Amino acid sequence: MASPIRPGVPRPGYYPPSYNPSMQKPSESLSDGLQNMQISRPPSLPSGALGSSIGQPPPSGPSTYMPPTSLTSFPPSRPPSSLTSFPPSDHPSNMPSFPPTGPPSSTPYFPRSMPPSVPSLGSSIGASPVPSSPFSTTSPISQPGPPSSALPRAHPPTNLAPRPALSQNLPVGRPLGPPFSQPPPFGSRPPPTAFASAPTMPSLLPPSSTQGPSSNGLSMLARGTLPSPEFVSTAHAQYPPSGHPPVAAPNAHFPPFGSSQTAVGRGPAGQTIRPFLGSPPLGAPSNQPSQPPPLALGANQAMPTSPASPYSSQVGQLQSGQGLVPMTGSMQPPRMYGMPPPLPNQYTVSPGMGRLPISGAPTTVPSKIDPQQMPRPSPSSSAIIFETRQGGEANLPPAATSDFIVKDTGNCSPRYMRCTINQIPCTGDLLSTSSMQLALMVQPLALPHPSEEPIQVVDFGESGPVRCSRCKGYINPFMKFIDQGKRFICNLCGFTDETPRDYHCNLGPDGRRRDADERAELCRGTVEFVATKEYMVRDPMPAVFFFLIDVSMNAVQTGATAAACSAISQAIADLPDGPRTMVGIATFDSTIHFYNLKRDLQQPLMLIVPDVQDVYTPLQTDVIVQLSECRQHLEQLLENIPTMFQSNRVAESAFGAASKAAFLAMKSTGGKLYVFQSVLPSAGFGALSAREADGRVNASAGEKEVQKLLQPADKTLKTMAIEFAEHQVCVDIFITCQTYVDIASISVVPRTTGGQVYYYYPFSAVADSGKLYNDLRWNITRPQGFEAVMRVRCSQGLQVQEYYGSFCKRIPTDVDLPAIDCDKTIMVTFKHDDKFQEGAECGFQCALLYTTVYGQRRIRVTTLSLTCTAILSNLFRSADLDTQFACASKLAANDIPINPLIQVQEKTTDQCVNILYAYRKFCAAVSSSGQLILPEALKLLPLYTLALTKSIGLQNDGRLDDRSYWISRVTSLPVPLIVPLVHPRMLAIHKLLSEEGDESITLPDVPLSSEHVTDDGIFFLENGEDGLFYVGKEANPETVQQLFGVKSVEEIPTQFVLQQFGNELSKKLNNLINEIRRQRCSYLRLRFCKRGEPSGMLFFSRLIEDKNPGSLSYVEFLVHVHRQIQGKMA
């Protein structure tokens, strides 16, 4: 029966999946939630809390537990005839009870107010009760209780200062928060303010709370100068103005066309670059033979533009106040024979005679070069409101690593879909000339900023959403209605369709439907449709969570088993109650142990499956049960498992067989399988070995065929993973290892099923229990969907070339995703198959069909329309640096297992050179060949390219598992997290001493060079995964004592738990680390690095601007890039 609501109208009283309950709370909710919390120190559970005996040794008296070896096993031919049970815990009265979880979270998609019952898809939405939250959507950064054997019991402090404001290069909207007690909501912010109705908007962010990779403002330089990084000064922090943040006008963040390039090669005014290049001063005699011209500084060149360009009126004009320092007459070099006269506002530098270094050759850099003047990421101080379209054209999006609030005015938010170039080339030849890649980064369930409007859910009733009858594209703001609204033209394929009678509406004087602004699908770039039964192969299945724990000897002895049980026992508190949530659990070593958790049993029963070659599942209907019926048994079992297997001497692990057996139990419903693995799988189905590496952990880039070790050992696990994906089972693997485990083979399972690999090497039960719990908790509670299918469509003239990410692809046009979450990104590349007209619009549309966690089938549609151009300079002006760098990183990750590492490094560098060469040859004005000209939008491309070639995945030497994990991580990582992963952030912790107060701490980024690592300083370097502390040998002992609680650095272990002591400096440091964890949406692994030890070498290897064995420094790399461009220009 059709819905009584008019088709296309949002359901009244219904909260969409992006509804943010905490947005309705007072703005002080975050500060309230921060009280009595300590995120950095993983305390044990309070006395009497759940799982209090996990990891403890057995009682001194006679044990009442039956050892696993005495449990009855049964053959696969028949059900077990004898089941062995184990008694409950000795202290049942001390079991249940967790600390309160705090107020509802702000995480979108999981509304707190929704009841367990879900209305039928054909019923009226307005008549539906609002379901309760299926998940406790609190911050993933919460404090777990580590195994009791790992840490003494601790109590959280009674007071914790509010979090600091940190200069960041990640959207503040990414949720993270302190743990323990009552964690604040993920992404907690002041309540949202309506864009249209609210006259004022309070300041959204603390001072200097954002950092972008590059300044979008003008970067104009005099000859002989370099842009100085505009780091935020602590003494002159720019506070965001009260009221609304500034609105991003069209192209507001991009400089005038005449100033859109940066010339590199000279230090500050008055310092010549010639001592570095080895050439004599101007006019001085030279005894050296002529050499290729060196890197020299050039002025900003004027680029030709289209007459219709908004920048055309500014060509060749120099803006005041932009740092342009003209050179005096005495500083002007003479023009060389054959050089044209200088253009207006252009300075030229005569080529020097220095020798340019070749790749890998040693080069001495004189001290007169100021590294701080090289192009580097510059922070921004406040959030902006970004309107996706204005004046009928798409606005250039802000940097992915900056902080912004999106106002959807037709195009989708750049959080959901970003293009590497924000103007589409009219022809494939033009794209080839630019050497840039045309690709989309699609993150369909990305977390919105808490102050953004929620995505509206639209119900068209039984008829379903309006679609093009030819290409099946969904109705969107760019479909043009004609003939008084009776027909519409598809913006993707150009086909003219009849408008359904119940969707007809007359057109206004402007040619738009009169109700266009009232219908979300006609005025918003992102909308969610309620799917009808024709979009369902079967009824939505219940949410199944199955936990598979390694109990082999190594896992038990290292504390990994106890840590996994502790993390699970705490994380299940965040699972939703109700009949739709079902759980199961099994353990494995060389055999598989299932557990019957039915409520009518007095205690759980263990069921042993000894056959790990031809696996099966016993009593399938009793292995997976409703959480509400088995919660007590599950808590009891998780408390007992570490004790049950504490004397286990079985060293083998049947990972493949255990995963296959768990899959058989989940096959009929699908769901999520969480595997905790600690050793190399060496038994049963899918067993692995050290392969030809013979157990080695390192392999240099020069070894022949070494890339084969980064490929799966065989097709067994890949075939199994495809079967998992076909039955909607997603696998996440938590690797808590001490040695090589062949991640290259293991990771194929989560990569094919839409899952993720979590890697803890070397695992420490003391230091890593907190991260293990937080990773699991966020995995369970984050916004996600199940049984998903995604397709990207584009306008005629382009076609999809390839998809990259974690998914299963059975047909060329679609990707199958057993599960998808807010942290997953899929890259889509395109190629031309026809030409576009200048000024035409090219459309992209992503449709994601998925099941919500409450069992509703939805279609999330995101649409992006960009202008086409036939002018090459427009492509460079509209290039998106972060997205292009993410694209290059994903392509490199895809190539590493296929091609020799040297070739991947060269290909990455050549891509950077070709882009800059194309700009230099076709866009920059005539200038001396001794000038390296960088387009403003891509001025950090050389720095990021250098960082990529020095990353873990492309290092010349490194552990095989480390490289394999890096490949797996980068494959599905979103754009805002790829940049810090490859180009880390370093902060000077010792400067906390000069900061006053706890709420406005702003630390500027320190350049990634050892020249800035002083002996008397304390530094913290993080990349979103790991946090490295480094203390100089002359650091103030009193400061070290206040921060780390020890008098000598030698007393601090490499892996440690950061504690908070009773002094202001320690409180500031803890607040700073918690804020970084919130920004990165990750509980960083903290490590202490010491000079002269391998840990110290690890710290300095992350300083990508330094020269390392086999790689160039930043200055040398710029010279190398410049020489390559000169060679192409010759």
N, C-alpha and C positions, 0 to 999 in steps of 0.2 A: 504494500500500500504506500502510495506516495506520501512524502512528508507534507504536513499542512503548512509548513513554512515556505514562503516564496523562494524558489530555487535561487541559489547564489547568495543568499543572505546568511551572514554568520549566525550560528546558533545562539539564541539568547541565554545568558547565564552560564554559558559553557566556557571553561578555561581551556585554551589550546595547549598543545604540548610544550610550548615555550612559556607558559604562564609561570611567573616568578612570585611565589607566595610572599617571600620576604620583602618584596618591593613595596608591600602594603604596610610594612612595619615601620616604626619610628626610625629615624636616621641613626639614632644612637645604638641600634641593635648590635652593630659590629663591635663597638667598644664594650657593650655589656657582655658579649660572648667571649671577649678576650680576657675577662677576669678569671683568675684562678686557673690559668692554663700554662702548661709548659710543653711546647712542641718538640723541643730539641732533645729532651731526655726521655727515653722510653721507659717509663716506670712499669713495674709489675702491676697486675690487677690488685685492687684492694682486697683486704682479707674478706673472704666470703664471696668474692666475685667469681664469675663464671671462669672455669678452666684454671682454678687456682693451683691445681696440682700438676698442671702440664709441665713436663720436663723434670719433675722432681724424682729422686730415686724412690724405689719402693720402700714401704714401711719396714722398720727393723724386725717386726714380728713376722710370723708365717704369712706368706702372700696368699690371698684368696683368689688370685687371677690364674686362669689356666693358660699355660704357655701356648703360643700359636702352634708349635709343632705337635701338640697333642690334640689339636682340633681335628674334627672328622673331615676328610676329603671324600669326594664322590666322583665317579666317572661321568663323562658327558652323556652317557646313554640314558640316564634316568635322573629324576630329581633326587636330592639327598634324602636318605632314609634316616639319617641321624644327624641332628644339628646340635652343635655345642654352644652353650651360652656362657657368658662371663658375668659375674655378679656386678652389681652397681658399685659406685664409689664408696669408699669407707666413710666419707663425710658428705652424705647427700644434703645435709642441711646447709652446707656452705657453698652449694653449687650455683643456683640461679642468680642472678642479679648482677646487673651491669650499672655503671654510672649512667645517669640520665643523659639522653642524647641531645637535649637542648631544644631550642625553638625550631620551627620548620625552617628548612633551608631555602635559599634563593635559587637553587639550581632549577633551570627551566625544564619543561617537559614532564615533570613529576609533580603535579599539583597535589598539595596536601589535602585539599578538600574533596577529592574524588572518592566515592564509595567503591567497594570491591565489585559491585555489580556493574556490568557494562551494558548499555542499551544496545539493542539490535541495530545494525547499520541502516536499516530502513525506517527506523522509528524517528519520531520527532526529537531533535536535540534539546529543544527547550523543555520537553517533558522529562528529560532524563535527569536523575539526581546526579550530583557532582561526585565522582568517585574520590576515594581517599588516596593519599599518596601511596603508590606501590613500593616506593623506596624511601628510606630516610635519606634525604638528599643533603646531608651535611657535607662539610669539607672533607676531601680525601686526605687532608693533612690532619690526622687525628692520632692521638697518642695510644699506641697499643700497649699491652702488657707483654713484655718478652718472656721467654721461658723462665720459669722460676729458678732454674738452675743457672741461668745466665747472669741475672742481676739481682741484687738484694732489693727488697721491697722499698719503694720510695713513695713519698707523698708530694703532690704538686704544691708549688708555692701558693700562698694566699693572695698575692697580688702580682700582677704582671702588667707592665706599662703598655699603653696602646702601641700599635704597630707604627713604625716609622714610615715616612714618605721617602720612597727610594727612587732615584733616577733609574729608569728602567727602559728596556727595549722590548717590552712585551705588553700586549694590551692588558690594562689593569682589570678588565672584565673577566679575565680567566680566573676561575674561582680557586682559591686556596685559603686555608685559614688554619689557625692554631688548633691543636687537638685537645684531647682529654677533657673531662668534665663536660662542659657545654660548648662544643665547637661552634663558631659562627657559621652562618650559611656560606656556601661556596659562592664567591663572587659577590659578597655582601656589599651593598651600596646604599646611599640614601634612596628614599622612594622615588619612583620615576616621575617626571614632570611632563605633562602633555605638551607637545610642541606647539600646538595651535592655541590651546586655551589658557595655558599658564602664562601670566604676564612676566614672571621672573623665574629664574632657576638658580637654586643655591649652588655654591661652588661644589663641583662634583668630586674633585680630587685634591689631595694634599699637595703642597707645593712641590714642583719639580718631580712629578710622579710618573712622567713618561720619558721615554727615550726612543728616538727613531734611529734608523741606521744612517740616515743622511738628512741634512737639512734641505727642506724643500724651498727654502728661500734663495735669494740671489747669491751666487758665488762668483764675485768679480775680483780679479787680481791685477795688480800692476805687473809689469815685466819684472821678473826676478823675485816674485813673492808667491807664497802658497797659502791656501786657505787655512786659517787657524781654527782648530776645533772649538766650537762654541760650547764648552762644558759649563754646566750650571755652577755658579759660585755659591758656596755656602753662605757667604756674607751678603750676597745680593740675589738670593733666591727669588724667582719670579712667582708670585702667588697668582693663581687664576682669579680673574676679576669676579666680583659677585654678579649674580644674575646669570643669564644664559652664556654658555661658552661661545666664543666667536664662531659664526657660521662660515663654513668653507664656501667661498664664492667659486664660480667656475674657474678651474685652473688656478685657484688661489695659491696653491703650494708649488707652482712651477714658475721659474723665472722668465722674464722677457726673452724673446727669441734671440735677441742680440747678445744676451748674456748667458746663454745656456750651455756653455762649455768652459772647462777648466784647463788651464795650461799648467803643466807640471815641470819642475826642474830646477827651481832656485829656492834658496832659503829666504829668511826674512830680508827686508829691504836693507841694502848695504852689504849683504853677504853673498858673495858670488859662488856659484856651483862649480866653477872651474877647478878649484883645488881637488875636488872629488873626482872630476872627470880626467884630470891629468893634463889639461891643456893650459898654455900660458895665458896671462891676461891679455886683453885686447891691446894691440900695438906692440907687444913684446915679441922679440924674435923667437922663433921656434926651430929647434933642431930635429924635431920628430917628423917622421914622414906623415903624409896625409893619411888620415884614418876616417872611417865613417863618422858622420857628425854625432856628437854625443847628445845625451838628454839635456835639453835646455828649456828654459821657461818661456812660454809665449803668452801673449795677451789673449783676452777673450775675443774670439772671432765672431763676426756677424754671419749668420747663416741665412740663406735665401728662404723665404717663406711664401706660402700661397697668399694671394691678395686677400682671400677671405679669412685668413688666419687671424685670430684675436691678437696675435703677437706682431703682426706685420707693421703696426704703427710704431713699434718699439725697436725695430731693427737698427743696430748700430748705435743705439743710445746708451749712455752710461748713466746709471742711477746713482744719485748722491747717497752718501752714507753707507755704501756697500763695501767699503774697504779697498777701493781702487786708489792706488797711490801712484800718480804719474811720475815718470823718471825725469830727472833734470837733464838739461842739455849735455852736461858732461858725462852723464851715464848712458846716453844714447849711443849705441854702436854704429859704426859706419855701414852704409848699405853696400852689400857685395855686388859685384858685376852680375847683371842678369836678374837681380831681384827687382820685383815691381815696387813702386813707391808704396809706403804704408797706406792702408785704408783708413778712413776716419775712425778714431778711437781704437786703433790697433797698433800694438807695439811688436816689433820683431827683434829677434836676437840672432846675431850671426852664429853660424855653426862653429863649434869648437873642434879641436883636433884630438880629443881624448879617445882612448881605445875603449870600446864597449865590451863588457864581459859576455862570455857565452854561458849557456845554461850549465850550471854546476861548477863553473870556474871560480876560483877564489878571487874575491875583490875586496880591496881595502877601502873603507868609507871614512873619509876625514871627518874630524869632529866638528868642522864648520857647518856641516849639514844638520839642520835642526829637524829631527824626526817628528817632532810635534806638529810641524807644518805640512806634513804629508796628509792627503785626504783620508779622513777617518770618520767613523760614525759620530754624529753630533746629536746630543739629546734635545728633546723638546720639553717644555715646562708645563703644558696644560692640555687638556682634552679639547677637541673641537667637535662641532656638529657637522657631519658630512652629509650633504644631500646628493643622492645618487644621480639625479638628472636635474638640469636647470636650463631653461630656455630651449627645450626640445633637443638638447644634446647631453651625452653622458659626461659627467664630471670625472676628472682624473682622480682616482682614489688615493687616500693617504697611504703612507708606508704601512705594510702589514705589521711591523714591529712597533708602531706608534699607537697612541691611545686616541680613540675617536668614538663618537656616538653617531650611529647611522640613522638618517631619516630617509626611509624608502619612498622615493617619488617616482617610481616606475621601474628602475633597474634594481636588481637584487643587491643586498649588502655585499661588499667585498669580502666579508667573513665567509660567505657561502660559496662564492665563485669569483676567482680573480683570473685575469688574462695577462700573459707576459707582455703584450703590447695592447695599449688601450685605444689604438686606431688600427683597423684591419687593412693590410695592404690589398690593393685592388687586384694584383696579379701575383702569381707564384714567383715570377721572375723578380719582382720588387722585394718579396720576402727573402729570396735567395741572395739578392744583392746586399741586404742588410746583415745577413749571416745570423739573424736572431731566430729563435724557435718560437713558433706560434702554438701556445698550449694554454689550457685552463687548469687551474687548481680548484677542484671541487670538494668542498667540505660541507655536505648538505645538512648535517646536524650540529654545526658549529655553535658554540655557546654565544648568545648575544650579550651585548652590554646590558647590565641591569636597568639602565635608564632608557633602553630602546623599547619601542612598541612591540608587544608580542605578535607572533605570526598568527594571522587569523585563519580559523578553520571554517571552510565553506561546504555546505551540504546541498547538492543538487537533487537529492532524493533518489528515487529508483532509476532515473534516466542517466545519472552520473554526470560528470563535468563535460562541458562543451569541448569538442576536439575537432581538429581538421580531419576530414574524411580521407585525405590522401596520405599525409605524412604522420598522422596521429598526434601532432603537436597539440598541447593543451592551450586553452584560451588564456591570453595574457594581454598586457596593456598595449602591445604593439601590433595586434591584429586590427586591421582597419575595416570599419563597417561602412557599407555603401548602400545605395538604393533605399534610403530612409530606414536603414537598420535591418533590412530584410536579408542582406547577404554580408558576408565578411571575407576579407582576403587574408590568408595565412601569411604571417611574416617570415616563416621558415621556408616554405616551398612555393609560395605565390599562388596557391590554388584558391579559387573563389567558391565558397560554401554557402548553403542556405542556413539562415539563422533559425534555430528551433522556435516554434510558435510561442512556447511559454517563456522564451528568453528574449523576445523581441522588445525593442525600445526605440523610440524616435531619436533622430540626431539633432543636435543643437546647431547654432550658427557656425560654430567652429569645426563642425564635422564629427565631433565626438558624441557618443551616446550621452543622453541627458543624465543617465544614472551612473556614469563612469566613475565618479568620485565616491559613489555610495557602495560600489561593489569592489571588494578587495582584489578579485581576479582581474579587474580592469584598471587598477591604479597602483598595484603593489607588485614589486618584482619577485617576491616570495609569498607563496600562499599554500595552504594545505587543504586538499579535498578529501572528503569522506569517500572511501572506496565502496563501490557496490559489490554485489555477489559475483559479478562477472570478472572481478579482479582477484577472486579467491579460488585456489585449487582445492583447498580444504578449509574447514573452520579454523580460526586462530587457535593455536595450541597453547597450553599453559606454559608459564615461564619455569623452565627446569634448570637447576644449578647442581652440577655433579662435581664432587671434589675427589681427586685421585692423588694419594700421598705416597711418596717414596719412603719405605721403611727399611731399606738395605742398611748394611752395617755402617757404611760411610755416612749416610744421611743421619742415622741415629747418633753416632759418635760426635759429629760436628755440630749437633744441635739443630740441624735443618728440619728434622721431623717435628721436634717440639715447637720450633718457631712457626712452622706451617699450621700445626694444630691450634696454637695460640691465636694466630691471625684469623683462621677460619672461625674459631669460636667467638671471636669478637665481631667479625664482619657479618655473621648471620643475624646479628641484632639489627642490621640495617636492611635486611630482606623484608619485603612486604608480607604482612599477614594476609590470610584469605585462601580460598580454595585453589587459586590459580598458581600459587607458588609451591613448587615441588623440589625436593632435594634428594640427593643420594651421595654415598661416600664409599670409597674403597681404598685399600692399601695394597702395595705390591713390593716385592723384591724379586726372587726368581719364580714366585707364584703370585697369584692374585687372591685377595681376600675381600669379598663383598660383605655387607652388613645389612641385616634385616632390622629395620627401625620401626616396625609397626607398633602402634600404641598399645594393643592388647597384650603385647609381650612384656614380661616383667623387666627384661633388660635386652639390649641388642644381641643379636645372634651373628656369629661370624660364619661365613660360607666360603670355603676354600676351593679355588679352581686351580688344580695342579697342572693342567695341560696349557702350556703357553705357546704351542705351535698352532693348534686348532682350537681357538678360544671359544667360549660360550658364556652365557649369563645364566646363573641359577635363579629360579623364582623371580622372573623378570618383574612381575607385578608388585613384589614386595621390596625390591631393591630401591625403587624411587617412590617416595610417599610424600604426602602433603606436609609442609613445614609445620603447620599448626598441630598436626597429629604426632609429630616425632621430635619436636624441639627439645624436650627433656632428655630423650634417649640420645639425640645427636650431641648435646652438650656433655652428657656423661661419657659418650664414646670418645670424643675429642680430648677429654681430660685423661682418659685411660690409655690411649694409643702409645704415647711415649714410654710409659711404664711397661706395657705389654711387650714391646719389641726392644727393650733396653739391652737385652743379652743376645740380640740377633747377630749371628756370625755369617749370614749370607751376604756376600759382597756383590752378587750379580743383580741386575735390574732389568725387568721385562717391560720396558716403557711401551713398545709397540703393541705387545699383547694386551697389556692393561688398558691402553687407550682403545683398542679394538673391542675389548669386552665391555668397557663403559659405553662405547658407542652402541653396542647391541642393546643395551638397556635403554638408551635414549632414542633409538632409531624411530620409534613410532611417533614421538612428539617433537624431537629436536631440542635445542637448548644450548647451554654453555657448559663446557667441560674445562675445569681448572686442574692442571697437572703440575705437581710439585716434584721436580726431577733434580737429583743430586749427583749422579754418576753417569758415565757413558753407558747407554743401553747395550747390554751384552748378552741377553738371554731371550729366547723365544722369537716370536714373530717380529720381523723388522729389526733384528739385532744388528748392532754396528760394531766396528772395530776401529783401531787407530789408523786403519788404511795404510797407504804407503808412507805416511808420515812417521810410522812406527812410534807413535806416542809423542812426537816432538810438538812443541807448542809454538815455535817460531819458524817462519819461512820468509826469506828475503825476496825482494821484488825481482832479483836477477835470476832466480832459479827457473829452469824450464818447466813448463806445464804445472807451475805451482797453482795457477788459477783453478785447476781441476779439483784441488783440495777444498775449494770454496763452493763446489757444486755438491748436490746430494750424492751420497755413495751409490745409491741405486734407485730404482723407481718404486720400491715397495711402499715407502711412506707416502710418496706422492700419489700413488694409486689409492691408498687408504684415505688420504686427505680429500681426494675428489669424491669418494663415496660419502665421507662425512658431510661435505658441502651439499651433495644432492639430497641429503636427508636433514638439512638445516641444523647441523651440529657445528658450533663454533668452538675452537680450542684455544685457550690461553695457557702458556707454559711459563712457570716460574723456575728458573734454573739457579739453584743454590749449590754451587760446585766449588771444588778445590783444584780440579785438574781439567784436562781436555775432555769435552763431552760431544764434540762434533755438532756444533750449532748449525753448520751448513746443512746437515741432513735433517736435524730435528725441526728447524725453523720452517721447513716447507709445509708442515702441518698447520700451524697458525696462519701462515701467509696465504694458504689456499682457502682456509675457512673463515677469513675475516677476523682472525684473532691477533694476538700480540705476544712477543717474547719479552720476558722480564729477566734480566741477567744480573746476578750478584756474584762477582768473582773478585777476589777470593771471599767466600761467604764467612761472615763472622756473626755468631749468634748474639753477641753483645751489641755490635755496631749496626747490624742489618735487620734486626727484628722489627724495628720501627718502620723502616722503609718497606719491608715485606708486607706488613699489615696495612700501611697506607696505600700501597699499590693495589692490593686486593680490594680494599674498601672502596677506592675510587672506581675500580673496574666494575664493581657490583652496582654502585649507586649513581654513576654518571648517566646522563641522558643517552639512551640507546634504543635501537629497534631490532626486530628479528625478522627472519624470512624475507629479506629485502632483495629487490631487483632494481637496478639502476640503468638508465639509458640517457645519453647526451645526444641531442639533436642540434643541427646548425643550419643556417641558411644555404640555399643553393649557391654554389660557387666554392663551398668548402665541403670537406668530408672528414669524418673521424678517421684518424690514422691508427692510433693505438691507445690502449688504456694501461696505466701503471698503478699498482697498489696491491693491497691484500684482499684478494677476492678469487672466485672461481669463474672462469669464463668458458661457457659451453657453446655459445653462439657468438658470432662476431659483433653483433650490435649491442648486446646486453652483458652486464656483469652481475653475477649472483653473489649475494652477501648473506650468509647464514646469520650474521649479526653485524651491525654497524653502530658506531658511537660517535660522540661529539669530537673525539680526537683523531678520527680517521680521515685522511685526505686521499682522493684518487686523482691522478694527473691524466689529462686527455690531450693528446697531440692532434693537430689538424694539418691537412694539406689542401692545396687548391685543385679544383677540377674544372673551374670556369673563372671568368673575370667579373669583377664588380664595377659598378659605375661610381665615379668620384662623388662623394657626399652621400651615397646610399647607406642604408643601415644594414648591418650584419647581425643576425640574432643567434644566440645560444640558449638552449633550454635543457635543464637537467630535471628528469622526473625520477623520483625515488618512491617506489612502492614498498611499504614495510608495515609491520605489525608493531603497535606500541606495546609497552610493558603491561598495559591493562587489557590487551587483547583486541584493540580496534585496528582495523585495516585503514591505512592512510596513504595518500599520494602527496608528497611534498614536491612542489614545482618551483624551481628558481629560474628566472629569465634574465638575460643580460643582452642589451642591444648596444652595439658600438658603431661608430661612424667609419666608413671606408675612405681611404686616402690613396692618392697616386703619387704623393710627394714623400721621398725617402726621409727628409729631415723631420717630418711629422712623426714618423715611426720612432725615431730616437727621442724626440721630445716626450712622447707618450709611453716610453718604455717603463715597465715596473721592475725596478732593480731586485727587490726581494723575491718576486715571483720568478724572474729569470734565473736567479741564483738557486732557488729551490728546484727549478726544472733541471738545471745543470747538475745539481747534486743527485737527483733521482736517476737521471740518465747515466751518470758515472757509477752509481750503485748497481744499476742494471748491467753495466759493462764489466765490472770487476771480476765476476766469476767466469766470464767468457773470454776476455782478452788479457794479455800480459799487462801487468800493472804499469810498466813504463809507457805502453801505448795509451792507457787510460789517462795517465798524467799528461802526456803530450796532447792528447785530444782535448782535454779540459783547457789547457793553456792556449792551444790553437783557436779554440772557440772564442776566448777572450780577445786574442789578437785580431781575429777576423772581424769581430764586431767593431773594435776601435779603428781598424784599418778602413772599413767601409765608411765610418763616420768621417775619418780624416780625409779620405779621398773625395767623397761625394757631397759632404755637408759643410765642412769647415772652409772658411775663406782662405785664399792663398796666403801662405805664411812660410817661414823658413822651415826646412826639413829638420832642423835641430829642435823643433818644438813638439812636445807630446801633448796633443789636444785630447781632452776627455769631455764627452758630453755630460752636462750637469746631471741628468737623470741617472747616468751610469758611472759617475766619477769614482764610486767605490768598487766597481767591477774588478779591477786588478787586485785590490786587497782581498776581496772575497774569493777570487780565483786562487790566489796564493794560499789562503786559509784552507781551501778545499784540497789542494794538492798536498797539504801537510796534515790532513785529517787522518783519523785512525784507519779509515777504509782504504786510503791511498798512500799510507806510510810505506817506506821501503822495507822496514822491518817491523814486525808485530806479531802478536799471537793470532793464530788462525781463527780461534773462537771470537776474539775481539773484532776482527774484520767482519766475520759472518754476522755478528750481532749488529754492527754498525750498518751493514747492508740491509738487514731486516728492519732496523729502526727507521732508517731514512726513507724506506720504500713507502710508508704510509704516514710519515710525520707531516703535520701542517706547516704552512709557510712560517708563521711567527716563531716556531720552535726549531726550524732547520737553521736559521741564521745564528742563534747563540750556540747551537750544537757544534757548528763548524768554526764560528768566530766567537770565542767565549768572551765573558765580561770579567774584568779585574777591578777590584775595589781596594782602596787603602784603608784598612781597618783602624790603623793607628790614628787616623784623622777623626775618629769618633771622640777622641779626647777633647777636641776643640769645638764639638757640637754641644749646644745647650738645649736642654729639654729632650723629651722622648718622642714627640709627635711630629717633628719636622726635620728629621735627620735626612740630609741629602748628600750623598757621596758621589762625586763625579767619577766617570769611568777613567781608568788608568790605561794608557796605550799598552798594547801587548808586546812590550819590549823590555829586555833585561836592564836597559838603561834607566828605566823608571822603577826598578826593584831595588830599593836602597837597603843598606845593611842595618839601618836603624828602624826599619819599617816592619809592619805586619800586614800581609796582603791576603786577599781571598779571591780565588778565581773559580767561576762556575760556568757550566755550559748547559744547565737544565737537567743534567743527569748526575754529575758529581760536583762536589764543592771541595776545593783544595785550599788549605791554610798553609801559609809560608811565613816563618818568623826569621827576620834578619839576625845575624850573629851579634849585632850591637843593639838589638832592641832593648828597650827599658825593661829590666827584670820586674819592676813593680807593675808595669802594664801587663806583662805576661802572667803574673800572679793573679791579677784581677780578672783577666779574660779566661784563663784555663785552670786556675787553681793550683798551679805548680810554680816552683821557683826557677826550674831549669827546663828548657825545651826538650832536653834528652829524656825527661820523665814522661813525656806524652807519647802514647803509642800511635802508630801510623793510622790505624782504624780506631776511632774513639767516638764517644757520645758527648756532644756538647752539653754542658750543664750550665745552669744559671746560679750565680753566687750572689751574695748579699751586697752588691755594689752597683753603682749606676752604669759603669762601663760594661759589665757583664750583661746587665739588663738591656742596654742598647744593642749589643752584639746579638743577643737572642732575638730581639725584635727585628733586627735587620735580616737575619737568616730566615725567620718565619715569613717575612715579607717577600723575600726572594722565592721561597717555596710556594707562596701563594701566587706569585706572578707566573712561575714556570709550571704551575699545576703538577708539581712533582715534589716528592720528599727526597731532597738531595742526599746522596751518600757523602758523608763528611770524611775527609782524610787529612792527615797532617803530614806535610812534606818537610824533609830536613835536608839541608845542604850536605853534599857528600854521600848521600844514600840514594838508592833507586827511586825513592819517593820524591826526592829533590829533583832528580832528572825528569821525572814525570811532570812536575810543575813547570820547569823551564821548557820542556818540549811543547807545552801549550802556548808559549809566547811566539805566535806565528810571525811576528815582524823580525825576529832574530834569524840569523843564519844558522842552519843546522847542517850536519854532515849530509851531503847529497842534495841540499836544497838551498835556495837563495834567500837573502833577507828581503824585506819589503822594498828598500831602495834599489837593491840589485835587480829585483824582479821588474820594477818599473823600467829600469834601463834595458833589461832583456826584452820586455814587451815593445819598448820604443825601437830597439834595433830590428826586431822582426817586422814592425810596421815600415821602417825605412827600407828594409829589403824588398818588401812588396811594392813600395812606391817607386823603387829604382827601375 
